Amino acid sequence: MLPNLRDIALALPGATMEMQGDHASFRVKKKVFAYYLKDHHGDGIISVCVKVLPGDNQRLIETDSVRFYLPAYIGPRGWVGYRLDVGEVDWGEVKELVAGSYQLTVNPRSARTRACRVETRLDARPSNPPTSKKSPR
């Protein structure tokens, strides 16, 4: 699992990896954008933890509480854990989460602005869009 995660994270510009026992941190500009945790404080979980936009950690957990969890200490600070030890790992999803966390770390204002624009557009959509009927010419 760590080799796959390492390949994903280190493919990002300027990313580095630091091993800390059975754990690893992935950094850019000396700031952590992802953690690989294995049995952190005896919790028995193997996961990757990433930064997400405010509120997204709770939304992800509500969507899939088997795969996502709130990691100790960092969870309340906007991080979410993606379990690598349950079922088949969707490495595409892991890549997306790691890349998003990287962007939040490298340029937090830009990443948040893009996300707000997307959410605003989604919120502005009518829940039942009108159906258009073409009139014959």
Secondary structure by P-SEA (a helix, b strand, c coil): caaaaaaaaacccbbbbbbcccbbbbbcccccccccccccccccccbbbbbbccaaaaaaaaaccccccccccccccbbbbbbccccccaaaaaaaaaaaaaaaaacaaaaaaaaaaaaaaaaacccccbbbbbccc
